[in-house]
């Protein structure tokens, strides 16, 4: 029973460590952020691309049929072809996911640059405050003694 209790205590320590909780929060926020990027691509970028190209552009439904099932005469949609057993290369869905990834990477890059810039500003401000602050009395007194000893 002691080994089981020890194992459970070790698991509890692992599960509630700060790093584990931070990781869980990061994954949850990342999933929500991914949905925001999906919406950005679908609802903002793709309509702009459609406007620039002068027509309806929906990459998610773009595909090539590599092999059609024998005797199939149903609808030529991605879902219908998949259900019928056709071999379909869905390049449009891949392109949309690739655009999502590039946008996500760009946004994360911008966030990291902003955080680093803010951290640098704080560090420089702290250094300037340290340099501007007069030394404590004991340090000033020791410096005076040192300077007097140097002159003698």
Secondary structure, DSSP 8 states (H G I E B T S, - for coil): -HHHHHHHHHHHHHHTSHHHHHHHHHHHHHHHHHHHHHHIIIIIIHHHHHHHHTS---GGG--EEEE--TT--S--SHHHHHHHT-EEE-HHHHHHHHHHHHHHHHHHHHHHHHHHHHHHHHHHHHHHHHHHS---HHHHHHHHHHHHHHH-
